[in-house]
Amino acid sequence: MKNAHPVYTVGALLFGISYATSTVVRRQAQTIPDYVTRFAPLVYIDVNDIFLPSDISAQLLNSRPEVNSTQLSNTPSNLTLDNLSSLNAEGNCDSFSNCWLYLSSDYQHILGGVEHNPLWVYGVIPDPSGKTENATSAAVVVNDHGNGLVDAYYFYFYAYNLGNRVDLTSLHLSNGVTSDTLGTHLGDWEHTMLRFQDGTPQTIWYSAHDSGFTYTYDAVSKNDSRPIVYSSLGGHANYPTPGTQSRTEVIEIDDFTSAGPLWDPIASAYFYTFTPSNSSIDTNDSKNGTFAAVDPTSDAPTDWLYYLGKWGDKQLPDSDGRQLDVAGLAFALVDGPTGPLDKDLNRSGTCPDSESPCNTTSVLPKPSGETKPAQSVTRPQTATTQTSTASTSSSGSATMGAGGSSPTASSAGTSVAEDLGESRVLIILMAILGLTGM
């Protein structure tokens, strides 16, 4: 058993103090309820997406911690999932809202020419069984509220979030820009959540950008008993249907979803329980609590789950020529996201508590348009040595969660080129950005 991990509260994260009467000792390894894996969602990656599910710890190997664009000096020489939260004290972080800590990977590598893109940003294509081989790309967190009420959170990680290509003509911007890609960032955490009552799934939450959707379990499409999720092109927002998914922010923005490679997140995932704290020190108790690794990954690292900073670069300032500021409401390049602890793990309803009212829909909405046609996409070969090297001292992720079954996914068997030339990568990315007219 690993060392005990204290209950974290505001102040405790900053000063290394626990307000509990004693350190909380990790419970003996236990198995999560079999229904958590039996009903675990399956995810269709968009057929045109080249930014795929990614190894969580590989992000640390390819990042450096920064505050105010200055690299921290007094940090572990080898940043891992077992010591990531040590950055909280170095960054003077006492809450998510008061933390200016970033895992920086340099936007210039992503934007300075496709030929300079490191392979790790592309992630790993699922194999024919749906598994991301040599890459732990998901985490399952279970919160048992008691009286048979259980919430299961399925977190999905991508190294890179490509924003949406948007027509800006109607805004008549002073700089003359008529279109651009908005909302790009390094690191991308998405999730779905299933609420169970007495082992029976009731409702499901699909996260989508800064919001999401709640449906009854009976309403959504399934593979056997497993809900289907469609991950949008580039941005990885979760939807229950394929097609063009329109939303209005500053202007209308379209997400595209389709039944491309089929990903089974629990085939390579860490599994945890979350026990909320009873602390009254933080007004938002949903961000206080203790994680415990459980079977089938009882030796999985837990320290990383307490990290309060961002999993990507800081938003570029307007003074940077690569940034586009659209009326102060949308930007080309934005902050990386926070991690699972900031996703309201002790919510009262299926929606996060910030989503009020929480509307649960029993009929799926029709997409606003058809599925975007498949392009001639060849996905880059990721470096398996990079993802395997990223493993921590723990025993790693599960090959398959207890009670789960992995589908045979013919669409997941996309061939991957051993050697992708620079010009071919450029054509692919330009096609996704809408620059080639393909």
Secondary structure, DSSP 8 states (H G I E B T S, - for coil): -------B-TTHHHHS---SSS--------B--HHHHHT--EEEE-TT--S-B--TTHHHHT-EEEETTEE-SSS-SS--TTTGGGHHHHTT-SSSTT--EEEE--HHHHHS-GGG--GGGG-----TTS--TT---EEEEEEEEETTEEEEEEEEEEEEE--EEEE-GGG--TT---EEEE-BEEEEEEEEEEEEETTEEEEEEEEETTEEEEEEGGGS-EETTEEEEEE-TTT--EESS-EEEEEESSSEEEEEE---SEE-GGGGEEEEEEEE---SSSS-GGG-EEEEE-BTSTT---GGGG--SBSS-----TTSTT--EETTTEESB------GGGS-TT-SSSS-TTSSS--EESS----SB--------------HHHHHHT--SS---BSS-TT------GGG-----SS--HHHHHHHHHHHTT-S--
